[in-house]
Amino acid sequence: MRLPRSRFFYAGLALLALFVVALANVHLVMVAGSSQPACVAHVRSGETAIAPSGFSAARSSC
């Protein structure tokens, strides 16, 4: 079985691939926007760091 070698066939495949990639990106943005990460231990504003490389959140929601 041979695949058709027309320009419209390959253009359709390219459009289908772009649609799949765009759909996957929309899904990732929706999931990232609707998820709420769990709170983790970090140095809060005004506290002293336990370790010299202690990181702190810019704005803590916990």
Secondary structure, DSSP 4 states (H G I P E B T S, - for coil): -PPP--HHHHHHHHHHHHHHHHHHHHHHHHHHHH--PPP---PPTTSPPSSTT----SS---
